[in-house]
Amino acid sequence: MSISDHLETLEALPLEERRTELRKFSAKEQEELLTHWQLWGRPEQLPPSGEWRTWLVMAGRGFGKTRAGAEWVRAIADADPAARIALVGATLPEVRAVMVEGESGVMPVCPGRHRPVFEPSLRRLVWPNGAQALLYSAQEPEALRGPQHSHAWCDEIAKWDNASARATRAWDNLLLGLRLGEDQRVLATTTPRAVPLVQRLLAEPGDDTRVTRGRTEDNRANLPTRFLSDMRRSFGTSLLARQELDGELIADIEGALWTRGLLEACRTDTAPDLTRIVVAVDPPASANGDACGIVVAGLCADGKAHVLADASVRKAGPERWARAVADTAQAWNADRVVAEANQGGAMVASVLRAAQLSLPLRLVHASRGKAARAEPVAALYEAGRVHHVGTFARLEDELCGLVAGGAYQGPGRSPDRADALVWALTELMLGKVAEPRVRMA
């Protein structure tokens, strides 16, 4: 039997039976058959049928979006020597590391007989038959003004820089140059976030845009069981889990002081040298009620703040949560603890003394509602003066539930983590400004 005959035989079988049947072929035949994506890709990873201009794959992390994109590019290059494909990512290093050379990128998925040559200096891939792919960064929208393409794969479009509308300008310039060949198409792969470009694509007419959605667990067969259990344990049923794992687009609450896009724009991987670090505490009303909000934040010499940790504890009695505050302050070498006194902040003082931590404590009194106190802090985010060092799922869910002049609409009964953050940033940036000094580790 020829390879085409084997393909027809395998395609008629369910996926698990295909894997079993594959073992019956020779080693050479197995090697060849394993390169045929239509046999091994899940249906949702394969291009939709019919006429469409944009295919949006919006799914949780680990779903297999990158593999789907790389295989789509490979199929186009194999079929059309005249293909000119744009590969666009958030940054050029990400395009190379993920889309081109990554484990599921274009280079690894292409079999040796038809693997492209990568020319980094020219930002180009060239296949043996003449098809080409060129690399672009969404941070440089003007680089997409002028070049012409027949197809494009745009990865993690929700991560593209939204400052000065760069993301939408990059997309528009790409579309204006998509005029080669007879069947121009774009694949956009992304984890969902409620950013303008994603919302715009979802609002386009159905005939032009096809949308594939999916969850991390859909790719369970190719993911470590430990990874799946760890992610669910870490993020639970938080809004971030619904977004990052379940592939759900979380819409912003009307009138919310923080939006998902605002928080994404303030995210960073590391913090610079800090002149001051505080631990802020929003004590719970009872041991069986709300969480005790404990948030660590620091200020650097340029006047910008960095949120460093969410050390909040749930269902803890006074001694336990106060001990958590003391331990957090010691771990972060904090300069001060700020505690709301309305719900027993004096307990923090007693535990700090018991732990023999000679740490300044500032007790603050809430005279206004949580949302009212949060408004000037939200303004600091909008001005680009606050950064989150990493992702704080539950804290960020609460921030996005604080509504100006309205009732709290986030998870839980009360935004205790968000309130602690507000106290921390108020102390660092809205109170009496202290002179910067060098901190000793």
PyMOL commands that set and color helices and strands:
alter all, ss='L'
color gray80, all
select helices_A, chain A and resi 3-11+15-22+27-33+37-40+43-45+65-79+92-100+106-109+112-114+120-122+141-144+157-159+163-176+196-203+216-222+225-235+239-244+260-265+318-331+346-354+370-382+393-399+416-430
alter helices_A, ss='H'
color red, helices_A
select strands_A, chain A and resi 54-59+84-89+117-119+124-126+132-137+151-155+185-190+209-214+267-268+274-282+293-300+305-310+336-340+361-364+386-389
alter strands_A, ss='S'
color yellow, strands_A
deselect
rebuild
show_as cartoon
